[in-house]
Each structure stands twice: as structure tokens, then as C-alpha cells.
Amino acid sequence: MKLGNNIKRCRFDHDDMSQDALAKAVGVTRQTILSIEKSKFVPSTLLALKIARFFNKKVDDIFYIIDEAVAEK
């Protein structure tokens, strides 16, 4: 299983916000946001909640599970 996300879409919907601006708003580096967007890094629960709160969304509106076994069929 992998963790997918809609962060890039949320940034776009939020006046085409940069990764750097989001990173500063939630207290991480731009590289952290990039890694999360590319599903190379799974954020902590606290960071996922901060991102969701920033965009005024529920965590599961931004993050979702990709079941690789189902995707392969």
C-alpha cells in the first residue's frame, strides 16, 4: 500500500500556492512537501493534520490509500 494525496490540487486551488509557501505555513521544508506530493515520504499524523487544517479540509479529503494489489489488476 502507498499513501496518495491531493496536495498539489489543493495548492492549485489555493491561488496556485507554491510548495515553499505551504511548507512555511505548516513548518516544514519545501523538500518535505515535494516528497509528500510524490508519495516518497509519509507525513506524520501531526503534519497531515496541519496540512488539512491549513486548507480547511478533512485529512481524508487530502490523503488516501493506494492499494497496489488492486491497482495491478
C-alpha positions, 0 to 999 in steps of 0.5 A: 500500500502507498499513501496518495494525496491531493496536495498539489490540487489543493495548492492549485486551488489555493491561488496556485500556492507554491510548495515553499509557501505551504511548507512555511505555513505548516513548518516544514521544508519545501523538500518535505512537501515535494516528497509528500506530493510524490508519495516518497515520504509519509507525513506524520499524523501531526503534519497531515493534520496541519496540512488539512487544517491549513486548507480547511479540509478533512485529512481524508479529503487530502490523503488516501490509500493506494492499494497496489494489489488492486491497482495491478489488476 
